Amino acid sequence: MPDLILALDVLSRSEALRVADAAAPHLDAIKIGYPLVLAAGLDIAGPLSGFGIPLIADFKVADIPNTNRLIAEQVFAAGFSAIICQGFCGSDSVAACVEAADDAGGECYVVTEMSHPGALEFLSGKNAELLAQMAVDVGAHGIIAPATRPERVQTLRAIIGEKKILSPGVGAQGGDPAVIAPLIDGMIVGRAIYTAENPAKAARAYAEFRR
Ligand code: C5P
């Protein structure tokens, strides 16, 4: 059963610290991305590190290898433990993130299939399966796959074997935690926790699905 990862897509430092403080006892990691970093700066990683929980940088990095490496190095220098990159730029671009992660003792996860309806236009089916195989081939630590489509998670699991699957889409996007939890290694939950009247209570409820 999976770790619980909070997607902390709030728009201020004070709100980020309020929600993290409430939810932290029930969390295994905190994922932050453009919404919070653009609002509060990359150095929000400093105070969030104070909760003693690993931080995942969800920048869905998608550039040429050199730029990917520069981005990943900044992320790890800021105190993150993991980075999420896109796979569709190719294996050399992903390898740059994986190498930077390895150099920093961190992890790199590759988006294979996204959780929203529009993902079915490009980032799904055979393409997602090719991305998953590539993630294995370049030594990525795991993949991102949609909690909204458990049958796809099972297909991608058959490709990646023991590597980790982190899965967004539970709660606000309609994914069922009871169905997805046995299939994945990390359950990513955002709005269902950070917009809850009581984020601690909401996080505790999702934490029931942990190992
Ligand atoms: O609020 P909600 O629980 O829907 O948040 C899901 C989080 O996971 C967001 O930060 C979103 O950007 C991210 N994500 C996703 N689907 C992916 C990859 C990341 O929803 N395939």
Residues whose N, C-alpha, C, O or C-beta is under 5 A from the ligand:
A	BS01	C5P	A7 D9 E113 M114 S115 I144 P168 G169 V170 A172 Q173 I188 V189 G190 R191 A192
